[in-house]
Amino acid sequence: LPSTNTRLALPLQKRKLPAQIVTRLNYPVDSDGPSPFAGRIKTPTNRNPDANISYNSVLKLLEHSLSDGTLMHYTYTESGEPDVDGIVAILNKYWGAVADTFPTAWKLPPTKSRLTHGAGMVSMGFMMDAITERADDHSSLSKAAFRDELERISDMCKWTEGAWDFSDGPKPWNDIQNLPRDIEALANYLLKSYLQQVSH
């Protein structure tokens, strides 16, 4: 799908760009710089034993941001073609900051960390959109700037142990499942916590 040039049905066409981006993140070219996802995204062709991040989870977070978030701004260019280089650059900076902020949770597989789990990946994708929305020029945000913003909520995140302090009561870290209601609850908790921090 990422490399096909034939005309696709609309649902497949919408997935072509995210699929191209996933490939660039998983198998970065020299110009991409370091990718925190390099070799980590599980695909039929990736036999790396460390490939424990779901392809569909990354695809889902990209689709959300491309349709209604930060990455949407990179799809409308003067050339009419999406700015894939710009998309990959900001993703590498943001997720590099995620990896730096939560180093232990980032290295672990989804069974031992809800950060690399589908619910965590999609929820943190919404966090990227929230952080960049506050910036005057999100394309100029550095990895260090993303890291500073993520530090605001780092103590509230229970990726590998403890319980999430949700409004309807605590939820053990490993009770978070890759289900719409859990993704919504986790994303709302992270976004609410972040916005409370920045409003102080």
Biotite code that builds the C-alpha atoms (Angstrom):
import biotite.structure as struc

atoms = struc.array([
    struc.Atom([0.000, 0.000, 0.000], chain_id="A", res_id=1, res_name="LEU", atom_name="CA", element="C"),
    struc.Atom([2.621, 2.697, 0.815], chain_id="A", res_id=2, res_name="PRO", atom_name="CA", element="C"),
    struc.Atom([4.309, 2.476, -2.602], chain_id="A", res_id=3, res_name="SER", atom_name="CA", element="C"),
    struc.Atom([1.355, 1.863, -4.896], chain_id="A", res_id=4, res_name="THR", atom_name="CA", element="C"),
    struc.Atom([0.741, 4.418, -7.644], chain_id="A", res_id=5, res_name="ASN", atom_name="CA", element="C"),
    struc.Atom([-2.535, 3.053, -8.959], chain_id="A", res_id=6, res_name="THR", atom_name="CA", element="C"),
    struc.Atom([-5.790, 4.850, -8.251], chain_id="A", res_id=7, res_name="ARG", atom_name="CA", element="C"),
    struc.Atom([-7.305, 3.415, -5.085], chain_id="A", res_id=8, res_name="LEU", atom_name="CA", element="C"),
    struc.Atom([-10.808, 3.254, -3.686], chain_id="A", res_id=9, res_name="ALA", atom_name="CA", element="C"),
    struc.Atom([-11.413, 6.160, -1.277], chain_id="A", res_id=10, res_name="LEU", atom_name="CA", element="C"),
    struc.Atom([-10.948, 4.200, 2.014], chain_id="A", res_id=11, res_name="PRO", atom_name="CA", element="C"),
    struc.Atom([-7.622, 2.814, 0.742], chain_id="A", res_id=12, res_name="LEU", atom_name="CA", element="C"),
    struc.Atom([-6.557, 6.217, -0.598], chain_id="A", res_id=13, res_name="GLN", atom_name="CA", element="C"),
    struc.Atom([-7.083, 7.687, 2.878], chain_id="A", res_id=14, res_name="LYS", atom_name="CA", element="C"),
    struc.Atom([-4.809, 4.996, 4.306], chain_id="A", res_id=15, res_name="ARG", atom_name="CA", element="C"),
    struc.Atom([-2.053, 5.401, 1.732], chain_id="A", res_id=16, res_name="LYS", atom_name="CA", element="C"),
    struc.Atom([-0.469, 8.496, 3.328], chain_id="A", res_id=17, res_name="LEU", atom_name="CA", element="C"),
    struc.Atom([-0.472, 7.091, 6.899], chain_id="A", res_id=18, res_name="PRO", atom_name="CA", element="C"),
    struc.Atom([1.015, 3.861, 5.543], chain_id="A", res_id=19, res_name="ALA", atom_name="CA", element="C"),
    struc.Atom([3.807, 5.825, 3.820], chain_id="A", res_id=20, res_name="GLN", atom_name="CA", element="C"),
    struc.Atom([4.537, 7.654, 7.072], chain_id="A", res_id=21, res_name="ILE", atom_name="CA", element="C"),
    struc.Atom([4.642, 4.430, 9.110], chain_id="A", res_id=22, res_name="VAL", atom_name="CA", element="C"),
    struc.Atom([7.208, 3.037, 6.670], chain_id="A", res_id=23, res_name="THR", atom_name="CA", element="C"),
    struc.Atom([9.382, 6.140, 7.042], chain_id="A", res_id=24, res_name="ARG", atom_name="CA", element="C"),
    struc.Atom([9.171, 5.926, 10.840], chain_id="A", res_id=25, res_name="LEU", atom_name="CA", element="C"),
    struc.Atom([9.943, 2.214, 10.958], chain_id="A", res_id=26, res_name="ASN", atom_name="CA", element="C"),
    struc.Atom([12.655, 2.220, 8.297], chain_id="A", res_id=27, res_name="TYR", atom_name="CA", element="C"),
    struc.Atom([14.025, 5.793, 8.336], chain_id="A", res_id=28, res_name="PRO", atom_name="CA", element="C"),
    struc.Atom([16.019, 7.122, 5.404], chain_id="A", res_id=29, res_name="VAL", atom_name="CA", element="C"),
    struc.Atom([19.220, 9.059, 6.113], chain_id="A", res_id=30, res_name="ASP", atom_name="CA", element="C"),
    struc.Atom([17.537, 12.458, 5.912], chain_id="A", res_id=31, res_name="SER", atom_name="CA", element="C"),
    struc.Atom([14.935, 11.554, 8.541], chain_id="A", res_id=32, res_name="ASP", atom_name="CA", element="C"),
    struc.Atom([17.347, 11.581, 11.454], chain_id="A", res_id=33, res_name="GLY", atom_name="CA", element="C"),
    struc.Atom([16.816, 9.276, 14.432], chain_id="A", res_id=34, res_name="PRO", atom_name="CA", element="C"),
    struc.Atom([13.361, 7.739, 14.686], chain_id="A", res_id=35, res_name="SER", atom_name="CA", element="C"),
    struc.Atom([12.181, 6.459, 18.067], chain_id="A", res_id=36, res_name="PRO", atom_name="CA", element="C"),
    struc.Atom([10.067, 3.956, 16.123], chain_id="A", res_id=37, res_name="PHE", atom_name="CA", element="C"),
    struc.Atom([12.956, 2.507, 14.089], chain_id="A", res_id=38, res_name="ALA", atom_name="CA", element="C"),
    struc.Atom([12.445, -1.246, 13.900], chain_id="A", res_id=39, res_name="GLY", atom_name="CA", element="C"),
    struc.Atom([9.773, -1.150, 16.621], chain_id="A", res_id=40, res_name="ARG", atom_name="CA", element="C"),
    struc.Atom([6.595, -1.281, 14.521], chain_id="A", res_id=41, res_name="ILE", atom_name="CA", element="C"),
    struc.Atom([5.358, -4.814, 13.934], chain_id="A", res_id=42, res_name="LYS", atom_name="CA", element="C"),
    struc.Atom([4.730, -5.560, 10.258], chain_id="A", res_id=43, res_name="THR", atom_name="CA", element="C"),
    struc.Atom([4.736, -8.795, 8.205], chain_id="A", res_id=44, res_name="PRO", atom_name="CA", element="C"),
    struc.Atom([8.178, -7.874, 6.820], chain_id="A", res_id=45, res_name="THR", atom_name="CA", element="C"),
    struc.Atom([9.761, -6.706, 10.083], chain_id="A", res_id=46, res_name="ASN", atom_name="CA", element="C"),
    struc.Atom([11.299, -9.669, 11.874], chain_id="A", res_id=47, res_name="ARG", atom_name="CA", element="C"),
    struc.Atom([13.074, -7.545, 14.481], chain_id="A", res_id=48, res_name="ASN", atom_name="CA", element="C"),
    struc.Atom([12.410, -9.197, 17.888], chain_id="A", res_id=49, res_name="PRO", atom_name="CA", element="C"),
    struc.Atom([11.981, -5.696, 19.339], chain_id="A", res_id=50, res_name="ASP", atom_name="CA", element="C"),
    struc.Atom([9.100, -4.953, 16.958], chain_id="A", res_id=51, res_name="ALA", atom_name="CA", element="C"),
    struc.Atom([6.333, -4.824, 19.550], chain_id="A", res_id=52, res_name="ASN", atom_name="CA", element="C"),
    struc.Atom([4.371, -1.696, 18.658], chain_id="A", res_id=53, res_name="ILE", atom_name="CA", element="C"),
    struc.Atom([1.214, -2.442, 16.685], chain_id="A", res_id=54, res_name="SER", atom_name="CA", element="C"),
    struc.Atom([1.141, -1.205, 13.093], chain_id="A", res_id=55, res_name="TYR", atom_name="CA", element="C"),
    struc.Atom([-2.598, -0.528, 13.414], chain_id="A", res_id=56, res_name="ASN", atom_name="CA", element="C"),
    struc.Atom([-2.099, 1.551, 16.574], chain_id="A", res_id=57, res_name="SER", atom_name="CA", element="C"),
    struc.Atom([0.392, 3.848, 14.839], chain_id="A", res_id=58, res_name="VAL", atom_name="CA", element="C"),
    struc.Atom([-1.845, 3.986, 11.771], chain_id="A", res_id=59, res_name="LEU", atom_name="CA", element="C"),
    struc.Atom([-4.811, 4.988, 13.935], chain_id="A", res_id=60, res_name="LYS", atom_name="CA", element="C"),
    struc.Atom([-3.007, 7.834, 15.715], chain_id="A", res_id=61, res_name="LEU", atom_name="CA", element="C"),
    struc.Atom([-1.781, 9.138, 12.352], chain_id="A", res_id=62, res_name="LEU", atom_name="CA", element="C"),
    struc.Atom([-5.250, 8.997, 10.810], chain_id="A", res_id=63, res_name="GLU", atom_name="CA", element="C"),
    struc.Atom([-6.704, 10.979, 13.730], chain_id="A", res_id=64, res_name="HIS", atom_name="CA", element="C"),
    struc.Atom([-4.060, 13.705, 13.478], chain_id="A", res_id=65, res_name="SER", atom_name="CA", element="C"),
    struc.Atom([-4.138, 13.866, 9.672], chain_id="A", res_id=66, res_name="LEU", atom_name="CA", element="C"),
    struc.Atom([-7.915, 14.297, 9.612], chain_id="A", res_id=67, res_name="SER", atom_name="CA", element="C"),
    struc.Atom([-8.388, 16.665, 12.543], chain_id="A", res_id=68, res_name="ASP", atom_name="CA", element="C"),
    struc.Atom([-5.099, 17.461, 14.280], chain_id="A", res_id=69, res_name="GLY", atom_name="CA", element="C"),
    struc.Atom([-1.550, 18.740, 13.905], chain_id="A", res_id=70, res_name="THR", atom_name="CA", element="C"),
    struc.Atom([-0.674, 16.701, 10.848], chain_id="A", res_id=71, res_name="LEU", atom_name="CA", element="C"),
    struc.Atom([-3.651, 18.061, 8.930], chain_id="A", res_id=72, res_name="MET", atom_name="CA", element="C"),
    struc.Atom([-1.653, 21.293, 8.422], chain_id="A", res_id=73, res_name="HIS", atom_name="CA", element="C"),
    struc.Atom([0.956, 19.347, 6.464], chain_id="A", res_id=74, res_name="TYR", atom_name="CA", element="C"),
    struc.Atom([-1.534, 17.975, 3.962], chain_id="A", res_id=75, res_name="THR", atom_name="CA", element="C"),
    struc.Atom([-2.429, 21.374, 2.459], chain_id="A", res_id=76, res_name="TYR", atom_name="CA", element="C"),
    struc.Atom([0.622, 22.674, 0.620], chain_id="A", res_id=77, res_name="THR", atom_name="CA", element="C"),
    struc.Atom([1.196, 24.897, -2.409], chain_id="A", res_id=78, res_name="GLU", atom_name="CA", element="C"),
    struc.Atom([2.229, 21.877, -4.458], chain_id="A", res_id=79, res_name="SER", atom_name="CA", element="C"),
    struc.Atom([-0.982, 20.078, -3.608], chain_id="A", res_id=80, res_name="GLY", atom_name="CA", element="C"),
    struc.Atom([1.010, 17.160, -2.243], chain_id="A", res_id=81, res_name="GLU", atom_name="CA", element="C"),
    struc.Atom([1.333, 16.408, 1.488], chain_id="A", res_id=82, res_name="PRO", atom_name="CA", element="C"),
    struc.Atom([4.586, 17.454, 3.147], chain_id="A", res_id=83, res_name="ASP", atom_name="CA", element="C"),
    struc.Atom([5.695, 13.974, 4.202], chain_id="A", res_id=84, res_name="VAL", atom_name="CA", element="C"),
    struc.Atom([9.150, 15.204, 5.249], chain_id="A", res_id=85, res_name="ASP", atom_name="CA", element="C"),
    struc.Atom([7.558, 17.759, 7.580], chain_id="A", res_id=86, res_name="GLY", atom_name="CA", element="C"),
    struc.Atom([5.206, 15.160, 9.014], chain_id="A", res_id=87, res_name="ILE", atom_name="CA", element="C"),
    struc.Atom([8.025, 12.701, 9.705], chain_id="A", res_id=88, res_name="VAL", atom_name="CA", element="C"),
    struc.Atom([10.178, 15.441, 11.256], chain_id="A", res_id=89, res_name="ALA", atom_name="CA", element="C"),
    struc.Atom([7.571, 16.561, 13.788], chain_id="A", res_id=90, res_name="ILE", atom_name="CA", element="C"),
    struc.Atom([6.638, 12.967, 14.635], chain_id="A", res_id=91, res_name="LEU", atom_name="CA", element="C"),
    struc.Atom([10.273, 12.100, 15.303], chain_id="A", res_id=92, res_name="ASN", atom_name="CA", element="C"),
    struc.Atom([10.644, 15.132, 17.579], chain_id="A", res_id=93, res_name="LYS", atom_name="CA", element="C"),
    struc.Atom([7.453, 14.493, 19.519], chain_id="A", res_id=94, res_name="TYR", atom_name="CA", element="C"),
    struc.Atom([7.826, 10.735, 19.934], chain_id="A", res_id=95, res_name="TRP", atom_name="CA", element="C"),
    struc.Atom([11.527, 11.185, 20.637], chain_id="A", res_id=96, res_name="GLY", atom_name="CA", element="C"),
    struc.Atom([10.425, 13.426, 23.516], chain_id="A", res_id=97, res_name="ALA", atom_name="CA", element="C"),
    struc.Atom([7.933, 10.752, 24.618], chain_id="A", res_id=98, res_name="VAL", atom_name="CA", element="C"),
    struc.Atom([10.735, 8.174, 24.644], chain_id="A", res_id=99, res_name="ALA", atom_name="CA", element="C"),
    struc.Atom([12.974, 10.534, 26.653], chain_id="A", res_id=100, res_name="ASP", atom_name="CA", element="C"),
    struc.Atom([10.237, 11.414, 29.160], chain_id="A", res_id=101, res_name="THR", atom_name="CA", element="C"),
    struc.Atom([9.185, 7.804, 29.746], chain_id="A", res_id=102, res_name="PHE", atom_name="CA", element="C"),
    struc.Atom([12.336, 5.803, 28.894], chain_id="A", res_id=103, res_name="PRO", atom_name="CA", element="C"),
    struc.Atom([11.460, 2.618, 30.760], chain_id="A", res_id=104, res_name="THR", atom_name="CA", element="C"),
    struc.Atom([7.850, 2.486, 29.567], chain_id="A", res_id=105, res_name="ALA", atom_name="CA", element="C"),
    struc.Atom([8.914, 3.204, 25.977], chain_id="A", res_id=106, res_name="TRP", atom_name="CA", element="C"),
    struc.Atom([11.292, 0.255, 25.824], chain_id="A", res_id=107, res_name="LYS", atom_name="CA", element="C"),
    struc.Atom([8.811, -2.299, 27.169], chain_id="A", res_id=108, res_name="LEU", atom_name="CA", element="C"),
    struc.Atom([6.274, -4.319, 25.137], chain_id="A", res_id=109, res_name="PRO", atom_name="CA", element="C"),
    struc.Atom([2.524, -3.560, 25.425], chain_id="A", res_id=110, res_name="PRO", atom_name="CA", element="C"),
    struc.Atom([1.989, -6.371, 27.936], chain_id="A", res_id=111, res_name="THR", atom_name="CA", element="C"),
    struc.Atom([4.302, -4.569, 30.357], chain_id="A", res_id=112, res_name="LYS", atom_name="CA", element="C"),
    struc.Atom([3.645, -0.946, 29.382], chain_id="A", res_id=113, res_name="SER", atom_name="CA", element="C"),
    struc.Atom([0.480, 0.846, 28.413], chain_id="A", res_id=114, res_name="ARG", atom_name="CA", element="C"),
    struc.Atom([2.543, 3.504, 26.628], chain_id="A", res_id=115, res_name="LEU", atom_name="CA", element="C"),
    struc.Atom([3.422, 1.146, 23.778], chain_id="A", res_id=116, res_name="THR", atom_name="CA", element="C"),
    struc.Atom([-0.056, -0.387, 23.970], chain_id="A", res_id=117, res_name="HIS", atom_name="CA", element="C"),
    struc.Atom([-2.715, 0.663, 21.469], chain_id="A", res_id=118, res_name="GLY", atom_name="CA", element="C"),
    struc.Atom([-4.588, 2.779, 24.028], chain_id="A", res_id=119, res_name="ALA", atom_name="CA", element="C"),
    struc.Atom([-1.438, 4.623, 25.038], chain_id="A", res_id=120, res_name="GLY", atom_name="CA", element="C"),
    struc.Atom([-0.266, 5.249, 21.482], chain_id="A", res_id=121, res_name="MET", atom_name="CA", element="C"),
    struc.Atom([-3.575, 6.738, 20.348], chain_id="A", res_id=122, res_name="VAL", atom_name="CA", element="C"),
    struc.Atom([-4.005, 8.793, 23.547], chain_id="A", res_id=123, res_name="SER", atom_name="CA", element="C"),
    struc.Atom([-0.496, 10.213, 23.292], chain_id="A", res_id=124, res_name="MET", atom_name="CA", element="C"),
    struc.Atom([-1.256, 11.079, 19.679], chain_id="A", res_id=125, res_name="GLY", atom_name="CA", element="C"),
    struc.Atom([-4.025, 13.342, 20.968], chain_id="A", res_id=126, res_name="PHE", atom_name="CA", element="C"),
    struc.Atom([-1.500, 14.826, 23.405], chain_id="A", res_id=127, res_name="MET", atom_name="CA", element="C"),
    struc.Atom([0.736, 15.758, 20.464], chain_id="A", res_id=128, res_name="MET", atom_name="CA", element="C"),
    struc.Atom([-2.153, 17.644, 18.907], chain_id="A", res_id=129, res_name="ASP", atom_name="CA", element="C"),
    struc.Atom([-2.911, 19.440, 22.194], chain_id="A", res_id=130, res_name="ALA", atom_name="CA", element="C"),
    struc.Atom([0.699, 20.531, 22.697], chain_id="A", res_id=131, res_name="ILE", atom_name="CA", element="C"),
    struc.Atom([1.208, 21.776, 19.156], chain_id="A", res_id=132, res_name="THR", atom_name="CA", element="C"),
    struc.Atom([-2.121, 23.607, 19.197], chain_id="A", res_id=133, res_name="GLU", atom_name="CA", element="C"),
    struc.Atom([-0.747, 25.916, 21.904], chain_id="A", res_id=134, res_name="ARG", atom_name="CA", element="C"),
    struc.Atom([2.394, 26.776, 19.903], chain_id="A", res_id=135, res_name="ALA", atom_name="CA", element="C"),
    struc.Atom([2.533, 29.817, 17.628], chain_id="A", res_id=136, res_name="ASP", atom_name="CA", element="C"),
    struc.Atom([4.535, 27.832, 15.075], chain_id="A", res_id=137, res_name="ASP", atom_name="CA", element="C"),
    struc.Atom([4.287, 24.114, 15.732], chain_id="A", res_id=138, res_name="HIS", atom_name="CA", element="C"),
    struc.Atom([6.730, 23.279, 12.933], chain_id="A", res_id=139, res_name="SER", atom_name="CA", element="C"),
    struc.Atom([9.482, 25.006, 14.933], chain_id="A", res_id=140, res_name="SER", atom_name="CA", element="C"),
    struc.Atom([8.853, 23.011, 18.122], chain_id="A", res_id=141, res_name="LEU", atom_name="CA", element="C"),
    struc.Atom([11.993, 21.158, 19.190], chain_id="A", res_id=142, res_name="SER", atom_name="CA", element="C"),
    struc.Atom([12.229, 17.802, 20.885], chain_id="A", res_id=143, res_name="LYS", atom_name="CA", element="C"),
    struc.Atom([13.307, 19.643, 24.042], chain_id="A", res_id=144, res_name="ALA", atom_name="CA", element="C"),
    struc.Atom([10.187, 21.836, 23.887], chain_id="A", res_id=145, res_name="ALA", atom_name="CA", element="C"),
    struc.Atom([7.960, 18.769, 23.559], chain_id="A", res_id=146, res_name="PHE", atom_name="CA", element="C"),
    struc.Atom([9.810, 17.175, 26.471], chain_id="A", res_id=147, res_name="ARG", atom_name="CA", element="C"),
    struc.Atom([9.191, 20.245, 28.656], chain_id="A", res_id=148, res_name="ASP", atom_name="CA", element="C"),
    struc.Atom([5.466, 20.012, 27.941], chain_id="A", res_id=149, res_name="GLU", atom_name="CA", element="C"),
    struc.Atom([5.296, 16.270, 28.590], chain_id="A", res_id=150, res_name="LEU", atom_name="CA", element="C"),
    struc.Atom([7.056, 16.729, 31.929], chain_id="A", res_id=151, res_name="GLU", atom_name="CA", element="C"),
    struc.Atom([3.930, 18.558, 33.108], chain_id="A", res_id=152, res_name="ARG", atom_name="CA", element="C"),
    struc.Atom([2.019, 15.266, 33.173], chain_id="A", res_id=153, res_name="ILE", atom_name="CA", element="C"),
    struc.Atom([4.809, 12.733, 33.696], chain_id="A", res_id=154, res_name="SER", atom_name="CA", element="C"),
    struc.Atom([4.022, 12.156, 37.383], chain_id="A", res_id=155, res_name="ASP", atom_name="CA", element="C"),
    struc.Atom([0.366, 11.468, 36.569], chain_id="A", res_id=156, res_name="MET", atom_name="CA", element="C"),
    struc.Atom([1.139, 8.706, 34.074], chain_id="A", res_id=157, res_name="CYS", atom_name="CA", element="C"),
    struc.Atom([0.983, 5.118, 35.302], chain_id="A", res_id=158, res_name="LYS", atom_name="CA", element="C"),
    struc.Atom([2.243, 3.298, 32.249], chain_id="A", res_id=159, res_name="TRP", atom_name="CA", element="C"),
    struc.Atom([3.849, 0.341, 34.010], chain_id="A", res_id=160, res_name="THR", atom_name="CA", element="C"),
    struc.Atom([2.623, 0.288, 37.621], chain_id="A", res_id=161, res_name="GLU", atom_name="CA", element="C"),
    struc.Atom([0.146, 1.861, 40.023], chain_id="A", res_id=162, res_name="GLY", atom_name="CA", element="C"),
    struc.Atom([-3.326, 3.099, 39.122], chain_id="A", res_id=163, res_name="ALA", atom_name="CA", element="C"),
    struc.Atom([-4.678, 5.902, 36.955], chain_id="A", res_id=164, res_name="TRP", atom_name="CA", element="C"),
    struc.Atom([-6.544, 8.512, 38.982], chain_id="A", res_id=165, res_name="ASP", atom_name="CA", element="C"),
    struc.Atom([-9.624, 8.709, 36.772], chain_id="A", res_id=166, res_name="PHE", atom_name="CA", element="C"),
    struc.Atom([-12.605, 10.839, 37.819], chain_id="A", res_id=167, res_name="SER", atom_name="CA", element="C"),
    struc.Atom([-14.826, 7.777, 38.251], chain_id="A", res_id=168, res_name="ASP", atom_name="CA", element="C"),
    struc.Atom([-12.268, 6.067, 40.476], chain_id="A", res_id=169, res_name="GLY", atom_name="CA", element="C"),
    struc.Atom([-8.769, 4.583, 40.220], chain_id="A", res_id=170, res_name="PRO", atom_name="CA", element="C"),
    struc.Atom([-8.053, 2.141, 37.410], chain_id="A", res_id=171, res_name="LYS", atom_name="CA", element="C"),
    struc.Atom([-5.065, -0.251, 37.631], chain_id="A", res_id=172, res_name="PRO", atom_name="CA", element="C"),
    struc.Atom([-2.480, 0.487, 34.958], chain_id="A", res_id=173, res_name="TRP", atom_name="CA", element="C"),
    struc.Atom([-2.925, -2.872, 33.233], chain_id="A", res_id=174, res_name="ASN", atom_name="CA", element="C"),
    struc.Atom([-6.722, -2.680, 33.209], chain_id="A", res_id=175, res_name="ASP", atom_name="CA", element="C"),
    struc.Atom([-6.510, -0.206, 30.327], chain_id="A", res_id=176, res_name="ILE", atom_name="CA", element="C"),
    struc.Atom([-7.547, -2.109, 27.197], chain_id="A", res_id=177, res_name="GLN", atom_name="CA", element="C"),
    struc.Atom([-7.437, -1.254, 23.519], chain_id="A", res_id=178, res_name="ASN", atom_name="CA", element="C"),
    struc.Atom([-11.150, -0.468, 23.495], chain_id="A", res_id=179, res_name="LEU", atom_name="CA", element="C"),
    struc.Atom([-12.885, 2.793, 22.494], chain_id="A", res_id=180, res_name="PRO", atom_name="CA", element="C"),
    struc.Atom([-14.139, 3.496, 26.041], chain_id="A", res_id=181, res_name="ARG", atom_name="CA", element="C"),
    struc.Atom([-10.693, 2.950, 27.590], chain_id="A", res_id=182, res_name="ASP", atom_name="CA", element="C"),
    struc.Atom([-8.924, 4.989, 24.904], chain_id="A", res_id=183, res_name="ILE", atom_name="CA", element="C"),
    struc.Atom([-11.423, 7.808, 25.449], chain_id="A", res_id=184, res_name="GLU", atom_name="CA", element="C"),
    struc.Atom([-11.019, 7.658, 29.236], chain_id="A", res_id=185, res_name="ALA", atom_name="CA", element="C"),
    struc.Atom([-7.219, 7.689, 29.025], chain_id="A", res_id=186, res_name="LEU", atom_name="CA", element="C"),
    struc.Atom([-7.086, 10.435, 26.401], chain_id="A", res_id=187, res_name="ALA", atom_name="CA", element="C"),
    struc.Atom([-9.518, 12.612, 28.365], chain_id="A", res_id=188, res_name="ASN", atom_name="CA", element="C"),
    struc.Atom([-7.511, 12.116, 31.555], chain_id="A", res_id=189, res_name="TYR", atom_name="CA", element="C"),
    struc.Atom([-4.215, 13.060, 29.890], chain_id="A", res_id=190, res_name="LEU", atom_name="CA", element="C"),
    struc.Atom([-5.660, 16.071, 28.073], chain_id="A", res_id=191, res_name="LEU", atom_name="CA", element="C"),
    struc.Atom([-7.528, 17.361, 31.135], chain_id="A", res_id=192, res_name="LYS", atom_name="CA", element="C"),
    struc.Atom([-4.437, 16.953, 33.320], chain_id="A", res_id=193, res_name="SER", atom_name="CA", element="C"),
    struc.Atom([-2.273, 18.756, 30.759], chain_id="A", res_id=194, res_name="TYR", atom_name="CA", element="C"),
    struc.Atom([-4.673, 21.659, 30.278], chain_id="A", res_id=195, res_name="LEU", atom_name="CA", element="C"),
    struc.Atom([-4.981, 22.087, 34.045], chain_id="A", res_id=196, res_name="GLN", atom_name="CA", element="C"),
    struc.Atom([-1.201, 22.300, 34.316], chain_id="A", res_id=197, res_name="GLN", atom_name="CA", element="C"),
    struc.Atom([-0.773, 24.882, 31.566], chain_id="A", res_id=198, res_name="VAL", atom_name="CA", element="C"),
    struc.Atom([-3.610, 27.049, 32.895], chain_id="A", res_id=199, res_name="SER", atom_name="CA", element="C"),
    struc.Atom([-1.860, 27.553, 36.265], chain_id="A", res_id=200, res_name="HIS", atom_name="CA", element="C"),
])
